[in-house]
Amino acid sequence: MRAAALVLALVLASCGPTGRMARTGPKLPAKPLDCEINVALDGKLTKPYEIVGLVEAEGRDGVTELINVLSGQACLLGADAVTDIKEAVGSGYAQTAQISATSASAVGSTYTIYHLTATAVRYTP
């Protein structure tokens, strides 16, 4: 039973990007997931700000999709922007079993995993 739950969790985790957040600043009201977030790819913001939290995204879909996940996490923190975006790229290997009534075999493939972290901020007057 425990092994089945682990397999299900791994399958669900591999279906799409995931996001996490940690509040490190003031508790602000959450904004809708699709709120407008300024993404400072160069790390430079032109307005004064305070840090409200850290956001992370991980997945196989590429950096553009993960920036959307970062933005959604920042919206939930009540942020106005994300900055200090850092990227890490890794790889993984997946093996799929193919079982029939007369034989069994395994097919494997490698894939790229992208991991982004950023600082979520709100603008101050």
N, C-alpha and C positions, 0 to 999 in steps of 0.2 A: 504494500500500500504506500509506504513512504517513497519507494523508488518510483512508483507511478506519479506521485505528486511532484517529485523532482524533475522527471522527464517533462511533465506538463508545464512546469515553471520555465524550463529551459526553452521549450518550443514557443511559449508565449513571449518570452524575452527576446527571442530572435526574430519576431515578426515585424518589428519596427523600432524606431528610435525611442529611447527612454530619457527622461529628464529628472533631475533632482535639484533641490534648492535648500539653502540654509540661511535663515535670517541672522544677520550679525549687527543690524542697526535697529532703528525705530520700527515699531509695529505700525504698518500703514494698512488702510483698507485695500483689499484685493481689487484689481481691475479685471475686466473680462479677458479671457485667454487671447483674444485677437486684438487687444489694445495696441495702439501705435507706440512702438519702442524705437528710440534712436539707437542704432547699432554703430558704435565707434570702432570700426575695424582697425583704424590707425592708433587707437588708444587715446585720442585727443578729444576732449569735450570742451566746448567754448563757453559753457555756463558753469557757475559754481554748483557744486553738488555735495551730497553726503552719501556714504555707502549704506545700503540697506541689506545687502546679502550677497551670497555667492550662488551662482547657477552653473549647472553641468548638463551636458547632453552627450549621449553615446548612441551610436548605431552604424549601420552599413550603408545608409542612403546618401552619404556625402555631406559636405560641409554646409551647403545651402539649406538643406532640410534641418540640420542640427541648429543652425542659427535661428530658424523658426521655433524650434523647441526651446532654446535659450530665451528667446523673446517671450514665449508663453509663460515660462517659469518666472521671468522678471515681472510680468504683468500680475501674477499671483502674489508677488511680494509688494505690489504697489509702486514699482519703480517706473522711471521715465526713460532710462537708457541702460545699455550694457557696454562695458569698456574692458580693457585689459584682457581681451580674448586670447586664450592660449589653445593650441591644437596639438594633439598627440595622435599618431597613426600607428596602428598595429595590424596584425593579421591573425587569422584563426583558421582552423581546419575543421570541417564538418564531415562526418561519415554517416551515410544513410544505408540501412540494411534493406536489401531486396530479397524477399522470401517468397518462394512458390512452393507448391506441393512436392516438387522433386529436387529443388536446389535452394541454396542461399548464397548470396554474395553481398559485398559491400562496395559502395561507390563513394569516393571521397573528393572533396574540393576545398580549395583555400578561398578565403574572403578577406576583405579589408575592413577594419573597424576604426571608426573615427571617434575621437573623444575631445570635446570642447569644454573649457571652463571659462568663466567670465565673472566680472564684478557687476552687480546690479546697483544702480544709483538712482537717487531722486534729485531733481534740481532744487536748489535753495534760492531764496530771494537775495 
